[in-house]
Amino acid sequence: MTTVTAARETAVDTTADGDELRRRELAEFLRSRRERIAPQQVGLAFTGRRRTPGLRREEVAQLSAVGVTWYTWLEQGRDIHVSEQVLSAIARTLMLDRDERAHLFTLAGATDQGSPGECNAVTAQQRAVLAKLDPYPACIVSGKYDVLAYNRAYNFLLTNFDELRAEERNCLWLSFTDPAWKRVIVDWETAAARMVANLRVMMADHVGDSTWKSFVNRLCAASPEFADLWSRHEVRAIENKAKKYRHPQVGLLTFETTNTWLGPRAGRRMLTYVPANAETERRLERLVEMNSCS
């Protein structure tokens, strides 16, 4: 399969409406999770080589106490009602973890799918908090990783956002298209896969939003690596964690990062970076001092 073909197959359809896209996404997600479960994992006897990997549809239906025809329709993206009881049974059969289970329920419409437009406004008070956190790096990002605001230290950490156009100020876009950004991140492959899985979760509330669809299509076209990761349908909730950067000016920096949500729905959040050790604290001070004088 060529890179262009792969990108087309993993991109988001811009002609379908939100409900149709959500059903398609649900169908693909169920299929991807069914194919990763070996029969032996759920107590079924191994009967030799199979034409397709994982469980068969009828096996998932049987184990979940669901009609085979009904489950087939679900994987075909048919417009059918899904009860929470049935979703729970399917989640157990497919051995979904917490994040995958939440993603399943969201795609099936078992939670509020109001999908309001994402508000990207940053208040003066929020900007004041960012400034007060300096010299600790901090920024405010949207659900799809747009960098909406940042303080001086964050501007020195990975790239000079002041020099970028607004449409380029996106952590996912830079991570997959900017070689310099990619080099700074320690264990880029793991970090990139986690970000794409985070985006999958966030997009469940925005599958009908043309802005989100265009963003994913743009990334699929620009980066075969992103297109491949996106096609895997991995999901993972955003969490606080350690991050490491190998900065060309000051060397290794290790931070404990914290996400503070700025609204009742998952979307905008303030991300703060606190040095994880004394050496990072010293190197961060030197980094800020060097760039503030330039």
N, C-alpha and C positions, 0 to 999 in steps of 0.2 A: 504494500500500500504506500502510495507517495505521500510526502509531507502535506501537500496541498489537499489531497483527498481526505487524509486523516483530520486535518483542521476543519474541513467542511462537515465531516460526519460528527464531530464533537461540538461544533458551534451550535448556538441556540437559534431555533427557527424564529424569524421576525414576523412571519405572517400569521401564526397561530395566536389565539387569544389566551388569556391567563389560565382559565380553567383547563383548556386542552393541553397547554404546556405542563401544567401541574400533573395531569393524569399521565402524560408521557414520561415525565420525570419519575413519577411513582412506579410506573411499569418497568422502566429501566433499572431503577434502584432495587426493586424486588427481584428482578432477573439476575442482577449482579450478585446479590446476596444469596440467592438460591444456588447459583453455580459454584459458590465457594464452599458449600457444605458437603462433605463426603457422607455417603449413606451410613457408614459405620459410626459417625459422630452422633447420629440420632437413633441408633439401635436397629438399623435396617441391615439385613444380610447382604454381603457383597456377592453379586452374581456375575462377576466378570466385567470385561471392558464395556464401557458405555459410549454411545455416539457423542454425547455432550457431557461436560463436566458437572459435578455436583448432583443435587437432587432433581428429580423430575417434578413437573407441575402436579401430577396426581399424588405424588408422595407428600408434597407440602400440604396439599388440600387434605389428605387423609390424616396427617399428623396434627393439623390445625382444626380438624372436625368441620371442614368447609367443603361445600360441593365442588367437584372438579371443574364443572362448567363455570361456576361463579368465579373461582380463583383464576381460571384461564382468562376470563373477561377482564379481571383486575390487571393481569400482566399485559393485556392487550390495550390497556388505557381506555377501556369502555367507561361511559358515564354512568356509574352505579354507586349507590349509597354504601358506605362502609361503617359498620358499627364499631364502637370502641372495644367491645368484647372480642370481635373477630380480629381486629388489629392486634390486640394483646396476644391472642393465640398465634397469629402469624409471626409476631416478634419473637415469641418463645421458640417456635419451630426453627426460625432462621438464626437463632442465637444472637440477636441484635444486642449491642451494648447500649448504655444510657443515651449516648448521642445519636446513635442510629435509630433507636426507638423513637426519640423525640422527632427526628427527621421524618420517619415514617408517618407519624401522626399528623405532622404539619402538612405533608404532601397530600395526605388523604382527606384533609379538611376537617379533622377531628378537633382542631383548635381554631381560634378566631383568625380568619383569613381576610381581615379588613383591608390589608395592604395599603395603608395610607402612604402618601408620598413622604419620602424621607426628608426631614428638615435638616439642612446643613448650616443653619445660622449659628454663629459663635458669638456669645454675648460678651460685653465689655468685662463683666465679672469673671467669666471663664478665661479671657485673655490675661486678666490681672493675676489669676492663679498660676497660669503658665509662667508668667514673668517672675513671680515670687519663688517658684520652684528652681529657677536657675541658680547655681550651675548644674543642677541635675536635669538631664534631658527630659523633655515632656512634650507631648503633642495631643491634638484632638483629631481623631479619624472617623470617617463614616463607616457604614456597614460594609462597603466594598473597598475599604482601605484608602479612600481619598484623604490626603492630609489637609485638613481644614484650617489648622492653626498650629503654631509651634513656637518654642522659645529659642533663645540664642544657642544654648548648649545642644539642642536637638539638631539645629541647623549645621552644627559642626561635626555631628556624629557619623552620618552616612553620606550626605551630599549637601550641596548648597541649594536649598529650596528657593532662596531668593532669586536665583538665576534661572529657575525653571518656569515654563508656562503653566498656567493653572491646570490644564488637562494632563500634564506630565507629573503633577504632584500626587502620585499614587504609589503606595508601597508595593503592591502586587505588580504593577506595570514596571516599576524600576527594578524589582527583584528578578524579573524574567527578561528584561530588555537592556539593562545597563550593566555591562561587564564590571565596571568599577564597583558598583553597589554589590554585585554578586561576590566579588573577591573579598569584601570586608566581612561578610557574614560567615562565621565559623559553622561548618556542617550545613552548607547551603541546601543540599538535597533534602534533608529532613525538615528544615525550616520551610522550604518552598512547598513541600507536600502538605505540611500542616496548614499553611495559609490557604491553599486551594481547598482543603477539606473544611476549613472555617468558612470560606466563601460559599461553599455548597449549602451549609446550614443557613447562612444569612439570606441566600437567594431564595430559599423556600417561601419566604414572605413576599418576594418581589419577582416571581417568575413571569408575570405579565407586564412588568415595567420595561418599557423600551430602552430606558437608559441603562439598566442592568444587562439586558440582552445584548445591546450594542457593545458594552464594555467586555463581556465574555467573548463575543465574536471577534472583537479587535485583538484581544489577547491570544485567542486560538490561532488567528492568522499570523500574528507576530512571533509566536513562540511555540514550536513543536513540543517543547518540554511541558508547557502549560496545557496544550491540547491533550497530551497523553495523560497527565494527571487528572484533568477535568473528566476525561472519559471513564475513569475508574469509579466514579460516584462515591468516593470516600467522604465521610462526614465526621466532623470533630468540633466540639464546642470550644469557644475561645476561653482560655484559662490563663491565670497568672503563672509565670515561669521564669527560669533563668535564661538569659540571652548572652551570647558571646560574639564579640566583634574583634577583628584583627585590623586595627586602624593603621594606615600607612605612616602616620606621623608619630604615634605614641605606643603602638604595639597592642597587645591583648587587653581588652576591656571586658569585664564580666559584670552584668547587671541583674538585679532582681526586678522584674517588671510587674506592674500592677495595673489592671484595667478598672476604671471607674465609669460605670454606665451613666449617661447624661439624660436618660429618658426612661419611661416605663417599658418601652419595647426595645429589643436588641437592635442596636444601630450605632448611633454616635457614642463614642467613649473617649475618655481621657486616659492616655497611656503614659505612665511615669517610669523612669529608669533610675533605680537607686544602686549605687556601687555595691557590689557583693563583697568587696574586701578592701583593705587599706591601699593596696597597690593600684587598684582601679581608681580609687578616690584621688590619689596623687596624679595619676596619668590623666584623668579627666580634668583636673585643675590646670594641668600643663596644656592640654588641648585647647581649653577655653581661652587661656592666657595667650597662647601663640596666635590663635585666629582673631582674637579681639584686637591685637596690636597690628595685624596686617591690613 
